[in-house]
Amino acid sequence: GVNSACKATEDFQQKVGYLYIFVAKQLVATIVPVTSFDLQIKCGDVNGCLGHSDNRIKILDPGHWNPRYNLNNFPIWDHRSGCRNWAQSEQYLYPPNCVTVTECSGLVSGGDDRDVKVFVGLKMDNMIQSGLSKEREFDICYCDKDCLDGSNWFKVGVFHASRAWAVDANVD
């Protein structure tokens, strides 16, 4: 009403925003380069994921060491978001996935469960720097529908790939 500012339901008809509650976790204790691992996306308690297998993930290199400046951390509605605009990391190995920024393969689908999506058999390459394997951090971007549209991609988590070590089996 006019004289009762912000007290009636009809005073609050505009949409304020969206609440996305997603959690990503690795299903092994340590991700070692060139070995298989699985990622799980928990879809939250609010609306969950859609009950189909058209969902996709892509693995990105962090855009900046400072999370404040990492464009992958920008929200889904921000046109600068790294998940919208950046190609998958060159360190991603298997199974075959993204051929463009948004065209990612059905071979990497989390399934049709509404609560949890599980992406299995993923592999990351090893990065060698100064002759040593390097520990790396990667951002996980997720899309639940219409994945050819970059505005449907958003960050759901991070994982670390450990260093790969070669040990002589003959050492006591």
Disulfide bonds with the S-S distance in Angstrom:
Cys43-Cys49 1.98
Cys83-Cys141 2.00
Cys98-Cys104 1.99
Cys143-Cys147 2.28
